[in-house]
């Protein structure tokens, strides 16, 4: 057997394996149990249940203003239209109640706003109500000012 086959051929393989172990390109932990972190039950619940904002009209306004940019409505003019319309509609109360019923799919609803008319329970999170309201405005009117102009002519949107 030649010198190359017995001594030199295994040497590059050894260095390759040693290099992979040292560099750890796949980021394999040396001991899975040793790298595991203790996670309390409270942290798991916190990760699963997102923090919801307070059910307060002023807090809802702030949240709406901060998130309307997600729908491409970044101007102060769009905000003024939305604020005017939702103030007329429910005065920004997430549990608004209208004495005059609205009929939807044969059900009598005393909705206080578009999210409730769309089938959302008034007790659902403020964030979800605002999101549904934005989706409704976007799909029907494209932006808050177009919806507000419609409201001014018809007293609803």
C-alpha positions in Angstrom: 0.0 0.0 0.0 1.3 3.4 -0.8 2.1 6.1 1.7 -0.6 8.4 0.2 -3.3 5.8 0.7 -2.4 4.9 4.3 -1.4 8.2 5.8 -2.3 11.2 3.7 -5.8 10.2 2.5 -7.4 9.9 5.9 -5.8 13.2 7.1 -8.0 15.5 5.0 -11.1 13.6 6.1 -10.0 14.0 9.7 -9.5 17.7 9.3 -12.9 18.1 7.6 -14.7 16.3 10.4 -12.8 18.2 13.1 -13.5 21.5 11.3 -17.2 20.7 11.2 -17.3 19.9 14.9 -15.4 23.0 15.9 -17.2 25.5 13.6 -20.6 23.8 14.1 -22.2 25.3 10.9 -25.6 23.7 11.6 -25.6 25.2 15.2 -26.3 21.8 16.8 -26.3 22.2 20.6 -23.8 20.0 22.3 -26.4 18.8 24.8 -30.0 19.5 24.2 -31.0 19.3 27.9 -28.2 21.6 28.8 -29.3 24.3 26.3 -33.0 24.1 27.2 -34.3 27.1 29.1 -36.8 26.9 31.9 -40.0 28.7 30.9 -42.6 29.5 33.5 -46.3 28.9 32.8 -46.9 32.6 33.1 -44.5 33.3 30.2 -46.3 30.6 28.0 -49.7 32.2 28.7 -48.2 35.7 28.0 -47.0 34.5 24.6 -50.3 32.8 23.8 -52.6 35.6 25.0 -51.6 39.0 23.5 -52.0 42.0 25.6 -55.2 43.9 24.8 -55.7 47.6 25.0 -58.0 49.1 27.6 -61.7 49.4 26.6 -61.7 53.2 26.8 -62.7 55.5 23.9 -59.6 57.6 24.1 -57.3 54.6 24.1 -59.2 53.2 21.2 -58.6 56.4 19.3 -54.9 56.3 19.9 -54.8 52.6 18.8 -56.8 53.4 15.6 -54.6 56.4 14.7 -51.4 54.3 15.3 -52.6 51.4 13.1 -54.5 53.1 10.3 -51.1 53.4 8.4 -51.2 49.6 8.0 -54.1 50.2 5.5 -52.1 52.9 3.7 -54.1 55.8 5.4 -51.1 57.9 6.6 -52.4 61.5 6.2 -53.9 63.6 9.0 -56.8 64.3 6.6 -57.7 60.6 6.6 -57.5 60.5 10.4 -59.8 63.5 10.7 -62.4 61.8 8.5 -62.2 58.5 10.5 -62.3 60.3 13.8 -65.4 62.3 12.8 -67.2 59.3 11.4 -66.6 57.0 14.3 -67.4 59.7 16.8 -70.8 60.1 15.1 -71.2 56.3 14.9 -70.4 55.2 18.4 -68.4 58.0 20.1 -65.5 55.4 20.0 -67.2 53.2 22.7 -66.4 49.6 22.0 -69.6 48.5 23.7 -71.9 51.1 22.0 -75.6 50.1 21.9 -78.2 51.4 19.5 -81.8 51.4 20.7 -83.0 51.1 17.1 -82.4 47.5 15.9 -80.7 46.5 12.7 -81.8 43.3 11.0 -79.1 41.0 9.6 -79.8 37.5 8.4 -83.1 37.5 10.2 -81.5 38.5 13.5 -82.3 41.7 15.4 -79.1 43.4 16.4 -78.8 46.5 18.5 -75.4 47.3 17.0 -73.4 50.3 17.9 -71.1 50.2 15.0 -69.9 48.4 11.9 -67.9 45.8 13.7 -71.1 44.6 15.5 -73.1 44.7 12.4 -70.5 42.5 10.8 -71.2 40.0 13.5 -68.6 40.8 16.1 -69.7 40.6 19.7 -69.4 44.0 21.4 -67.2 42.4 24.1 -64.6 41.4 21.5 -61.2 43.2 21.9 -61.0 46.8 20.8 -58.1 45.9 18.5 -60.3 43.4 16.6 -63.2 45.8 16.4 -61.0 48.5 14.9 -59.4 46.1 12.5 -62.8 44.9 11.3 -63.9 48.5 10.9 -60.8 49.3 8.8 -61.4 46.2 6.6 -65.0 47.2 6.1 -64.0 50.8 5.1 -61.2 49.6 2.8 -63.4 47.0 1.0 -66.4 49.2 0.6 -65.0 52.8 0.3 -61.2 52.4 -0.1 -60.5 55.0 2.5 -62.0 56.8 5.5 -62.7 60.1 3.7 -64.7 58.5 1.0 -66.7 56.7 3.7 -67.1 60.0 5.6 -68.4 61.8 2.5 -71.0 58.9 2.1 -71.9 59.2 5.8 -72.5 63.0 5.4 -75.0 62.4 2.6 -76.7 59.3 4.1 -76.2 59.3 7.9 -74.6 55.9 7.6 -71.8 54.2 5.8 
